[in-house]
């Protein structure tokens, strides 16, 4: 049993590594020789690499340290499993030399013909920032592994390093193999300040698929969800959101194919938020794009209660707004508006690929002027005819809510109801009759203040002045 781990370097071809630490595991920085502090299982031949498993409360990997499984030959990479009951925190990078920057993080990769292993994270909170990464990547002919994140509370991806290396979650292909799939289950997902969730293919392979199930998603300041491809097909993006999808400050959801002006169809985008909203701050150039260059644009299906601040646009809209027919220039990211697009830049346009099912509401350009919501007729110096507020006395009310009621309050006796009302039999209500002799009620015609400084109604109007406090109070300008 290990309570804290600061630095360990293990290379075990074909072996399996399991680390149990009750409190925390920490990997920081790099070794004296310039290599990242690392936990590693790998294979360099046809043998499969072993799995690597970490069970702990809190996992911290920072300043270029890495935990990884890899394959450098024909064998397959091992799986990387992280179970951290409290949190997984990945921070920063480290420049091992002038040409290479080592990002902190968790990695499963293939550098040869074999397939990369899967990477699985189970935790309460996942934090990835300042260039750190969680990644399954293919550099050769093999396929990428799948990346699964289960964070019961939140996933927070934030920022880049000094060289603009993005923080984030990656399942990508840099060779001829296909990228793996990426799935996220969490209560809240935040992608901010250049961070990414990326299942793209930068080689000839196809991009992976991205699935997210959450209560809310916030993309802010160039936060991105990407399933693009250079030459293959774009990946599919499926979002199941309960309350809110918020896009701000040049954020992007993209499943574009043929980014190098090559073939491939755009990936599909599906958003299911039937009881929630899609909100984009006006004129901040946040877009949802499934375009293709020569292939067919991906299908967009949106089911939402309402959408605010975004506009569905077709190819002819971009031609008109951008004032060009050049296919390489028909990019909605060149517009300052928030756009939803799906078309082929050089192939036929397919309008039916966008199937929105929502109530779209444009945000107002002018906010409500609060000063116009208040009646100004009683402002000091106003020349308008003003209303007046007249004090007529407090009657039977107490001087303040905490005083007792006046002892002069009129008492009313119980009454006997007719037992045959509406032909229904109800029990009679009887009370002890009062023996007091009733006096005739005489209408009051005036009032006086008695010795107790109380107001009494009288049948004779008083001719004695009652002081200036009787005068009507008005808000007319003097």
N, C-alpha and C positions, 0 to 999 in steps of 0.2 A: 504493500500500500504506500503510495507516494502522495504527500500533501502538497508540495509545490515542486515544479520542474522548471528550471531556468534555462538550461542549455543541454541538448543531447543530439548526437549525430549517429544515426543508425542506418546501415545499408544491408538489407537482408533479402537477397534474391530468392524468390519463391517462399519466403517465410511470412508468418503472420505476427503482427504486433498489436498487443492490447495494453492500454494504459488506464489504470484506475486511480483517480485522485479525489479524495473526498471533498476537498475545499476548492482548489483551483490548479490549473496548469498554465504556466506562463512561458512563452518563448520570445526572446528579445534580441534584436540586432543580428550581428554576424560574428563569425569566428575570427581568430587571429589571421588565418590564411585568406580572409576575404569572402569566404563562403557563408551563405545565410545559416543562422541557427535553424536546425531542421530535424523533423521526424519524418522518416522516409521508408517506404517499401518499394522496390523496383526490380525489374528484370531486364537483362541486356541480351537475351537470346530467345529461343522459342519457348522457354518456360514461362508460365504465368506468374505474375507477381502476387504476393500475398496481400491480404486485407489489413487495413490499419483502423483500429477502433479506439476512441477516447471516451471515457466515462468520468465526468467530473461535475462540480457545481458551476464554476466559471472558467471559461477558456479565454486567454488573452494572448494574441499574437501581434507583435508590433516591431517597427523599425527594420523591416525587411525579413524577419523570420518567417519560416514556411513549414507547413505540414502537408505532405503529398504522397501520392502513389503514382508510379509511372511505368512505362514500358518503352524500351529503346530497341526492340527487335520485333520478332514475329509473334511473341506471346502477348497475352492480354494483360492489361493493368488491373491491379487490385482495387477493391472498393474502399472508400474512405468514409467512416461513420463517426459522427461527433454527437454525443449526447451530453448536453450541459443543462442542468436543471434550472440554472439562473440566467446565464447570458453567454453569448459568444461575441467578443470584441476584437475586431481586426483593424489595426491603425497603421497608416503611413507606409513609407518605402525606405530603401537604403541603396545608394549608388555603390555597387561593388567595384566598379571601375568606370572609366570615362565613357564607355560604350554601353553599359548595361545597368539598368535600375531594377533592383529586386523589390517587387511589391510584397508586403506582408499578406499572408492569407492561407487559404486551404485550396489544394490543387489536385486534380486527377488528369493525367495527360498521356498521350500516345505520340511518340516521336518516330515510330516505325510503321510496320504493317499491321500490328496488332491494334485492338480496340481499347480505348481508355475505359477505366472502371467507373462505376457510379459514385456520386458524392452525396451523402445524406446528412442533414443537420436537423437535430431535434433540440429545441431550446425554448425558453420563454421570450427572450429578446435577442435579436441579431443586429449588431451595429457594425457597419463597414464604412470606413472614412479615410480621407486624405490619401487616396491612391491604392489602398488595400483592396484585395479581390478574393472572391470565391469563384473557382473556375474549373470546368472540364473542357479540355482543348485538344484538338487533333492537329499535328503538324505534318503528318504523312498521309498514307493511304488508308489508315484505319478510321473507324467511326468514333465520334465523341461519346463519352458516357453521359448518363442522365444526371441532372442536378435537382434534388428535392429538398425544399426548405419548409419545415414545420415550426413556426414560431407563434406560440399561443397569444402573446401580447402584441409584438410589433417587429417590423423589419425596417431599419433606418439605414439608407444609403446616402452618403453625403460627401461631395467635394471631389477634388483631384489633387495630385501632388504638384510640386513646383514645376514639373515638365508637362503638366496637363494630362497625366495618366489618370484615367477615370477610375473612381471607386465603383464597385458594383458586383453583380452576379453575372457570370458568363458561361455559356455553353456553346462553344464556337468551333469552327473548322478553319484552319489556315492552310490546308492541303487539298487533296482530291477527295478526302472522305467527307461524310455528312456530319453536321453538328448534332449533338444530342439534344434531348428535350429538357425543359426547365419548368418546374412546378413550384408554386408558393402557396402556402396556407397560413394566414395570419389575421389578426384583428385589425391591424392598421399598417399600411404600406406607404413609406415616404421615400421619394427619389429626388434629391435636390442638388443644386450647384454643380452641374456637369456629371453627376453620377449616372450609371446606366444599369439596366437589366437587358442582357444582350444574348440572343441565340442566333447570331448571324453567321454566314459563311463568306469568308474572304478568299476562298479558292474556287475550285470548280464544283464542289459539292453543294448540297442544298442546306438551307438554314434549318435550325431546329424549331420546335413548336414551344410556345410559351403559354402556360395556364396559371391564372391567379384567382384565388378565392379569398375574399376579404370583406370587411365592413366598409372601408374607405381607402382610396388611393389619392395621394397628392404628388403631382409632378410640378416642380418649381425650379425656375432659373436653369433652363437647359437640362432638366431631368428627362430621361429617355427610356422608352420601352421599344427595343429594336429586334426585328426578325428579318433583316435584309440579306440579300445575296448579291454577289458580284456577277456570276454567270448562271448559277442554278436557280431553283425556285425559292422564293421567299417563304419564310416560315409562317405558320398560323398563330395568331394571338387571340386567346379566349379569356375574357375577364368576367368573373361573376362577382358583382359588387352589390352590397346591401343598401348603402346610403348615398355615397358621393364619389364621383370622379372629378378631381379638380386639376385644371391645367393652367399654369401661370408662367409668364416670362420666357417665351421661346422654348417651351417644352414640346415633346414630340412622341407620338406613337406611330411606328413605321414598320411595314412589312413589304418593302419595295424590292423588286428584282431587277437585275440588269443594271446595277449601279455603275458599271463600267461600259455602259451602252452596249450590253450584250443581251443574250436571250434569257429565258426563264419567265415564269408567271409570278405575279405578285401574290403574296400570302393572303389568306382571309383574316378578317378582323371581326370578332363577335363580342359584343358587349351586352350582358344581361343585367340590367339594373331597374327592374320594373317598378319598384317603389321608391327609387332615388333619382338623383339629378346628375347631369353632366354640366359643369360650370367652367367656362374659360373667360379670363379677364379680357375685355375688349381690346383689340389692336395690340396684342402682345405676341402675335405670330406663333401661336401654339396650334399644331396641326395633327390630324389623323390621316395617314397616307398609306395606300396599298397599290401604288402605281407600278407599272412595268415599262420597260423601254421598247422591246419588240414583242414580248409576250402579252398575255392578257392581264389586266389589272385584277387584283384580288377582290373578293366579294366582301362588302361591309354590311353587317346586320347589327342594328342597334335597337334594343328594347329598353326604353327609359320612360319614367314618368314625365320628365321635362329636361330640355337642354337649353342652356343659356350661353349666348356669346359665340356660337359657332355657326358656320354656314356651309351647306353642301354645295360643292362646285364640280362642274363637268369640264371636259377638255375645252369646249368652246368658250366657257367662262374665262379660263386662263388665257386663251388666245386674245380675248377682248381686253382683259385687265392688264396683261403683261405686254400687249401690243406686239406680239411676235408669233410666227408660225414655226420657229426653230424648235424642234423637239427637245433638244438639250437644254432649252431655256424654259420649258413648260413645267416649272417646279413651283408648287404652292408655297414653298418656304421663301420664295422671293416676294411674296405679298405680306403686308403688315397685319393682315386679318387672320382670324382663326378659322382654318378650313378643313373640311372633310372631303377627300378626293379618292377616286379609284378609276384609272383609265390607262390605256396604253399610249405611250408618247409617239410611237411611230405606227402601231397597228390600229385596228378598228376600235372605236370607242364603244364601251358597253355600259349604257346608262343603267341597265337593270341590275348591275352589280352592287348598287347602293340601295339597301332596303331599310330605311329608318322607320321605326315605329315609336314615335314620341311626339310630345307637344313642344315645339321649338319656340322659344320666346327670346327676342332680341333684348339685350340689356339697354336701358335708357342711356343716352349720351349726356343728359343733364340731370343731375341729382336734384332731389326735392329741396327747395329753398325754405328752410325752417322759419325764417323771418316772416314769410307770407302765410304761415299757418296760424298766426296769433292775431287776434282782433286788436287793432291799434286805436280803436275809438276812444279809449280812456287814457291814451298817452298824455303826459304833461305837455301843454302847449298846443294840443290838438284843437283845431277850429271846427271839427265836426260836432253835430248835435249829439251830446252824450246821454247815456242812460243814467239813472240815479239809483242809489241804494239807500233805503230809508230804514232806520232802526225804530221798531214799534214796541219794543219791550220783549221780555223773555217768556211771558205767559207762565205756564206751569213747568217749564224746563229748569233744571238746576243750573247754577252759575257755571259749573264745569262738569265734565262727565263723571267726576268722582264724588260730587255732592249728592246728598239724599234728595229725593223728590220733596216738593213743598207739602207741608201737612194739610194745605187747603185743597188738595186734589179731590175731585168729585168722586164719590163711591157709588157704584151701581149695584142694586140687589140682583140675586139670581132670579131667573124667570122660569115659568112652567111652560113647556112646549106642548102643543096640541098633539096628543097621541095618535091622531088619525091623519097626519100630514101625508099626502100622496098615497092615501089608502094603505099605508103601512103601519103596523102596530109597533110602537117603540115604547120603552119604559118611560113613565113620567118622571120628570125631575122636579122635586119639591124642595122648598127652603122654608126656614122659619120666617113668617111674614114680619115685616118691621112694624113697630107700634108707633113710630114717629108720625105726627100729623103732617101731611104734605102741605107745602106752601106754594102759592102761585108763583110761577116764574115770570119775572119782570125783566124786560130787555134793558140792558145797561146803556146809558147815554153819555157816560163820562167816566173819569178815573181820578183817583187821588193817591198820594203817597202817605201812608200811615206813620205812626210813631216808630215802627220797626223798620222804616225805609223800604216797605213793601208796597207794591202797586195793588190797589183795590178798585174794582169796578163799582160804579155807583149809578144810581138812576138820575142823579142831578149833576150836570156838567160843572166842573170847577172853573172859577174865573181867576184862580191864583196861578201866576206863571210857574212853570216847572223847571226852568233853567235851560241853558243853551244846549244841553244834551238831547233835548227833544227835537231840535231843528233837523230837517232832512239833510242827509249827507250826500253830496254829489261829487262826481269826478270831472265836472266841467273845468275847463282851464280858467284860471283867474285872470 
